[in-house]
Amino acid sequence: MIKVAFFDCKAYDKPSFESYGQLKEIEFKFFETKLTEDTVDLAKDSDVVCVFVNDTVNAAVIDKLYSYGIKMIALRCAGYNNVDVKHCYGKIHVSHVPAYSPYAVAEHAMALLLTSVRRIHKAYNRTREFNFSLNGLTGFDLHGKTVGVVGTGKIGRIFIDICKGFGMNVLAYDKFPDENSGLNYVSLEELMRSSDIISLHCPLTDETRHLVNSDSIALMKKGVIILNTSRGALIDAEALLEGIKARKVGAACLDVYEEEADIFFEDRSGHILNDELLARLISMPNVIVTSHQAFLTEDALNNIAQTTIDNILSYYEKDGMCDNELCYRCGNIEECKKSRKQRCF
């Protein structure tokens, strides 16, 4: 029986993981608390830890896990910027779920865009009070508008297909463009200048952190709409707020936020929100914030559970070789074991 310490557990996580776990003889111990330096002791006597986007897996936590004999960190998400992957090299193997439902995230991005441009959220609130006035609800057609998509992985490509279905013109930027895709790749600067709508679908790295900042906002069209369903720190939230106040940014649709770790996924309705910047963004009439829910569909939850459990089993059944193991950036490019389908260490 493989013992897994499951951190940052929510009610919607349990059914699929318990169901698949029982079939595969994996025992989950669920913890509502996030993994941090203060909670890492809960992982004692486990073989694997399962973590999500806001768990803290820094060098100190990794060293503790290693000292407890933990063999694997199984991320149940695609992003891994919260894990010191390089520090894991030689100690603990790390896997992720690269694509649990790219359709869920891409469709949520379009849902946010449609809600914003057609003022659905405002109309919903009005009609619940029997106010059927149309004043202030004027939107605009998406057909013929130019959307700039930053990141053309699976989610970005699906979002592009959705946009094309609306008759939109698509500009694309990716550090590693797919030249055979038929997409209209342009420089990031040109995308910023020419797009009516900009949607972010790239990973968070040192290079992409604060990709949207005061300088890039200055390049954008007046009235631009910015969508982010990827990672919060892609946007400098202070610069975004200033752009909104200056009427340069016409609207922002955010499913993620740079400082979300201690806020999102919890009910804060009975408390004063300590994050003044987020409170000010939410108070803006042209800002829509959802709480990192783009992934949250039944299809995605089942895929996440199945892939995470398969990752864990592959570690044990394939002598440590897992198809979804992350690259530890060890520097041994010419002798890369991962590319040869071998254990990295």
C-alpha positions as CSV (number, residue, x, y, z in Angstrom):
1,M,0.0,0.0,0.0
2,I,1.4,3.4,-1.1
3,K,0.8,6.1,1.5
4,V,0.1,9.6,0.2
5,A,-0.1,12.8,2.2
6,F,-2.6,15.0,0.4
7,F,-2.3,18.7,1.2
8,D,-4.6,21.6,0.6
9,C,-7.6,19.3,0.2
10,K,-11.0,20.6,-0.7
11,A,-14.3,18.7,-0.7
12,Y,-14.3,18.4,-4.5
13,D,-10.9,16.7,-4.5
14,K,-11.8,13.7,-2.5
15,P,-14.4,11.7,-4.5
16,S,-12.2,11.2,-7.6
17,F,-9.0,10.6,-5.7
18,E,-10.6,8.1,-3.2
19,S,-12.3,6.3,-6.1
20,Y,-9.1,5.8,-8.2
21,G,-7.0,5.3,-5.1
22,Q,-9.0,2.4,-3.9
23,L,-8.7,0.7,-7.2
24,K,-4.9,1.1,-7.2
25,E,-4.2,0.3,-3.6
26,I,-3.2,3.8,-2.7
27,E,-4.0,5.2,0.7
28,F,-4.6,8.9,0.9
29,K,-4.4,10.9,4.1
30,F,-6.2,14.2,3.4
31,F,-5.1,17.5,5.0
32,E,-7.0,20.7,4.6
33,T,-3.9,22.7,5.5
34,K,-1.4,23.8,2.8
35,L,2.1,22.3,2.8
36,T,4.5,24.8,4.4
37,E,7.5,24.7,6.6
38,D,5.2,24.7,9.6
39,T,3.0,21.8,8.3
40,V,5.6,19.5,6.7
41,D,5.7,17.2,9.7
42,L,2.3,15.9,8.7
43,A,4.0,14.1,5.9
44,K,5.9,11.8,8.2
45,D,5.3,8.1,7.6
46,S,4.2,8.8,4.0
47,D,5.8,7.7,0.8
48,V,4.5,10.5,-1.4
49,V,3.1,14.0,-0.9
50,C,0.4,15.3,-3.3
51,V,0.4,19.1,-3.6
52,F,-1.5,21.9,-5.4
53,V,-0.7,25.4,-6.8
54,N,-0.5,27.3,-3.5
55,D,1.5,24.7,-1.4
56,T,5.0,25.9,-0.6
57,V,7.6,23.4,-1.7
58,N,10.8,25.3,-1.1
59,A,14.3,24.1,-0.3
60,A,13.5,23.9,3.5
61,V,10.4,21.8,2.9
62,I,12.1,19.6,0.4
63,D,15.0,18.8,2.8
64,K,12.4,17.9,5.5
65,L,10.5,15.6,3.1
66,Y,13.8,14.0,2.0
67,S,14.8,13.4,5.6
68,Y,11.4,11.6,6.2
69,G,12.1,9.3,3.3
70,I,9.5,10.8,1.0
71,K,10.2,9.5,-2.5
72,M,8.0,11.6,-4.7
73,I,6.2,15.0,-4.9
74,A,3.1,14.5,-7.0
75,L,1.7,17.8,-8.3
76,R,-2.0,17.6,-9.2
77,C,-1.7,20.6,-11.5
78,A,0.2,21.7,-14.5
79,G,2.1,24.7,-13.1
80,Y,5.1,24.1,-10.8
81,N,6.5,27.5,-10.0
82,N,5.8,26.9,-6.3
83,V,8.3,24.0,-6.3
84,D,12.1,24.4,-6.1
85,V,12.5,21.7,-8.8
86,K,16.3,22.2,-9.1
87,H,16.7,21.6,-5.3
88,C,14.8,18.3,-5.7
89,Y,17.4,16.9,-8.0
90,G,19.1,13.9,-6.5
91,K,16.6,13.8,-3.6
92,I,12.9,13.6,-4.5
93,H,11.2,12.9,-7.9
94,V,8.6,15.4,-9.0
95,S,5.7,14.9,-11.4
96,H,2.9,17.1,-12.6
97,V,-0.4,16.8,-14.6
98,P,0.5,18.6,-17.9
99,A,-3.0,18.6,-19.4
100,Y,-6.0,17.7,-17.2
101,S,-8.5,19.6,-19.3
102,P,-7.2,22.4,-21.5
103,Y,-10.8,22.8,-22.7
104,A,-12.0,23.8,-19.2
105,V,-9.5,26.6,-18.9
106,A,-9.9,27.9,-22.5
107,E,-13.7,27.8,-22.2
108,H,-13.5,29.7,-18.9
109,A,-11.3,32.4,-20.5
110,M,-14.0,32.9,-23.2
111,A,-16.7,32.8,-20.6
112,L,-15.0,35.7,-18.7
113,L,-14.5,37.6,-22.0
114,L,-18.2,37.3,-23.0
115,T,-19.4,38.1,-19.5
116,S,-17.3,41.3,-19.6
117,V,-18.1,42.6,-23.1
118,R,-21.8,41.8,-22.9
119,R,-22.1,43.0,-19.3
120,I,-23.7,39.7,-18.2
121,H,-22.7,40.1,-14.6
122,K,-24.3,43.5,-14.4
123,A,-27.5,42.4,-16.1
124,Y,-27.8,39.4,-13.8
125,N,-27.6,41.5,-10.7
126,R,-30.1,44.0,-12.1
127,T,-32.8,41.6,-13.1
128,R,-32.7,39.9,-9.7
129,E,-33.9,43.2,-8.4
130,F,-36.5,43.5,-11.2
131,N,-34.5,46.3,-12.9
132,F,-34.8,45.7,-16.6
133,S,-33.2,48.9,-17.8
134,L,-30.6,48.5,-20.6
135,N,-28.7,51.7,-19.7
136,G,-25.0,51.0,-19.2
137,L,-25.2,47.5,-20.7
138,T,-24.0,48.3,-24.2
139,G,-21.3,45.8,-25.3
140,F,-19.5,45.2,-28.6
141,D,-19.2,42.4,-31.1
142,L,-16.2,40.0,-30.8
143,H,-16.4,39.3,-34.6
144,G,-13.7,41.1,-36.4
145,K,-11.8,42.1,-33.3
146,T,-8.1,41.2,-32.9
147,V,-7.1,38.9,-30.0
148,G,-3.5,38.5,-29.0
149,V,-2.8,35.1,-27.4
150,V,0.4,34.8,-25.4
151,G,1.4,31.1,-25.2
152,T,0.3,28.6,-27.8
153,G,0.4,25.4,-25.8
154,K,-2.7,23.2,-25.6
155,I,-4.8,25.7,-23.7
156,G,-3.7,28.6,-25.9
157,R,-4.4,26.7,-29.1
158,I,-7.9,25.7,-27.9
159,F,-8.6,29.3,-26.9
160,I,-7.5,30.4,-30.4
161,D,-9.9,27.9,-32.0
162,I,-12.7,29.3,-29.9
163,C,-11.8,32.8,-31.0
164,K,-11.7,31.8,-34.6
165,G,-15.2,30.4,-34.2
166,F,-16.3,33.9,-33.2
167,G,-14.7,35.3,-36.4
168,M,-11.9,37.1,-34.5
169,N,-8.5,37.9,-35.9
170,V,-5.7,36.1,-34.0
171,L,-2.2,37.2,-33.3
172,A,0.1,34.8,-31.4
173,Y,3.3,34.9,-29.4
174,D,5.3,32.1,-28.0
175,K,9.0,31.8,-27.1
176,F,9.0,28.5,-29.0
177,P,6.6,29.1,-31.9
178,D,5.2,26.1,-33.8
179,E,6.0,27.1,-37.4
180,N,3.8,24.4,-38.8
181,S,0.7,25.5,-37.0
182,G,-0.5,28.1,-39.5
183,L,-0.8,30.7,-36.7
184,N,0.1,34.3,-37.2
185,Y,3.1,34.7,-34.9
186,V,4.3,38.2,-34.1
187,S,6.7,39.8,-31.7
188,L,5.4,40.4,-28.2
189,E,5.6,44.1,-28.7
190,E,3.5,44.0,-31.9
191,L,0.9,41.8,-30.1
192,M,0.7,44.3,-27.3
193,R,0.2,47.2,-29.7
194,S,-2.2,45.6,-32.1
195,S,-4.6,43.6,-30.0
196,D,-8.1,44.6,-28.8
197,I,-8.0,41.7,-26.4
198,I,-4.9,40.0,-24.8
199,S,-5.2,36.6,-23.3
200,L,-2.4,35.0,-21.3
201,H,-1.8,31.2,-21.6
202,C,2.0,30.9,-20.8
203,P,3.8,29.4,-17.8
204,L,5.2,31.6,-15.1
205,T,9.0,31.8,-15.3
206,D,11.6,34.4,-14.4
207,E,11.2,35.7,-18.0
208,T,7.4,35.9,-18.0
209,R,7.0,37.3,-14.5
210,H,5.2,40.7,-14.7
211,L,4.9,40.3,-18.5
212,V,2.1,42.8,-18.2
213,N,3.5,45.8,-16.5
214,S,3.5,49.6,-16.8
215,D,5.7,49.5,-19.9
216,S,3.7,46.9,-21.8
217,I,0.4,48.5,-20.8
218,A,1.8,51.8,-22.3
219,L,2.1,49.9,-25.7
220,M,-1.4,48.7,-25.7
221,K,-4.5,50.1,-27.4
222,K,-6.7,52.4,-25.3
223,G,-9.6,50.2,-24.0
224,V,-7.7,46.9,-24.3
225,I,-9.2,43.9,-22.4
226,I,-6.8,41.7,-20.5
227,L,-7.5,38.1,-19.7
228,N,-5.5,35.9,-17.4
229,T,-6.4,32.3,-16.6
230,S,-2.8,31.2,-16.3
231,R,-0.6,32.4,-13.4
232,G,-1.3,35.6,-11.3
233,A,2.3,36.9,-11.4
234,L,2.2,37.2,-15.1
235,I,0.5,40.6,-14.4
236,D,1.9,43.4,-12.2
237,A,-1.4,44.0,-10.3
238,E,-0.4,47.5,-9.3
239,A,0.4,48.5,-12.9
240,L,-2.9,46.9,-14.0
241,L,-4.8,49.0,-11.5
242,E,-3.1,52.2,-12.6
243,G,-3.9,51.3,-16.2
244,I,-7.6,50.8,-15.3
245,K,-7.7,54.1,-13.4
246,A,-6.1,55.9,-16.3
247,R,-8.8,54.5,-18.7
248,K,-6.0,52.8,-20.7
249,V,-7.2,49.3,-19.8
250,G,-10.9,48.9,-20.7
251,A,-11.5,45.7,-18.7
252,A,-9.6,43.0,-16.9
253,C,-10.8,39.4,-16.4
254,L,-8.7,37.5,-13.9
255,D,-9.0,34.0,-12.7
256,V,-5.6,34.2,-10.9
257,Y,-3.9,36.8,-8.8
258,E,-0.2,37.3,-7.8
259,E,-0.9,37.1,-4.1
260,E,-3.7,34.6,-4.2
261,A,-2.0,31.9,-2.0
262,D,-3.5,33.1,1.3
263,I,-6.8,34.2,-0.2
264,F,-8.2,32.0,-2.9
265,F,-10.0,28.7,-2.4
266,E,-11.3,29.8,1.0
267,D,-14.6,31.6,2.1
268,R,-13.5,35.1,3.2
269,S,-17.0,36.6,3.1
270,G,-17.2,37.1,6.8
271,H,-13.8,38.8,7.1
272,I,-12.2,42.1,6.0
273,L,-9.9,41.5,3.1
274,N,-6.4,42.4,4.1
275,D,-5.2,42.7,0.5
276,E,-6.1,46.2,-0.4
277,L,-4.9,45.9,-4.0
278,L,-7.2,43.0,-4.7
279,A,-10.1,44.7,-2.9
280,R,-9.6,47.8,-5.2
281,L,-9.4,45.6,-8.3
282,I,-12.6,43.8,-7.4
283,S,-14.4,47.1,-6.7
284,M,-13.7,48.3,-10.2
285,P,-16.8,48.0,-12.4
286,N,-14.8,46.8,-15.4
287,V,-12.9,44.0,-13.5
288,I,-14.1,40.4,-13.1
289,V,-12.3,38.2,-10.7
290,T,-12.9,34.5,-10.3
291,S,-11.0,32.4,-7.7
292,H,-8.8,30.2,-9.8
293,Q,-11.7,28.1,-10.9
294,A,-10.9,27.8,-14.6
295,F,-9.8,24.2,-14.2
296,L,-12.9,23.2,-12.1
297,T,-15.0,20.8,-14.2
298,E,-15.9,17.2,-13.4
299,D,-14.0,16.1,-16.4
300,A,-10.9,17.9,-15.3
301,L,-11.1,16.6,-11.7
302,N,-11.4,13.0,-12.9
303,N,-8.4,13.5,-15.3
304,I,-6.3,15.2,-12.5
305,A,-6.9,12.3,-10.2
306,Q,-6.3,9.6,-12.8
307,T,-3.1,11.2,-14.1
308,T,-1.7,12.0,-10.6
309,I,-2.3,8.4,-9.5
310,D,-0.8,7.0,-12.7
311,N,2.2,9.2,-12.1
312,I,2.7,7.8,-8.6
313,L,2.2,4.2,-9.8
314,S,4.7,4.7,-12.7
315,Y,7.4,5.7,-10.2
316,Y,7.0,2.4,-8.4
317,E,6.2,0.1,-11.4
318,K,8.8,1.5,-13.9
319,D,11.7,1.7,-11.5
320,G,11.2,5.4,-11.0
321,M,10.6,6.4,-14.6
322,C,7.5,8.6,-14.9
323,D,6.4,10.1,-18.2
324,N,5.2,13.3,-16.5
325,E,8.3,13.8,-14.3
326,L,9.6,17.4,-14.5
327,C,13.0,18.4,-15.8
328,Y,15.3,19.3,-12.9
329,R,17.6,21.5,-15.1
330,C,20.6,19.5,-14.0
331,G,22.7,21.0,-16.9
332,N,23.6,17.6,-18.4
333,I,22.0,18.3,-21.7
334,E,24.2,16.0,-23.8
335,E,23.6,13.2,-21.3
336,C,20.0,13.9,-20.6
337,K,18.5,10.7,-19.1
338,K,14.9,12.1,-19.3
339,S,15.1,12.4,-23.1
340,R,16.3,8.7,-23.1
341,K,13.3,7.6,-21.0
342,Q,15.5,6.8,-18.1
343,R,15.5,7.8,-14.4
344,C,17.0,11.2,-13.9
345,F,18.7,10.0,-10.7
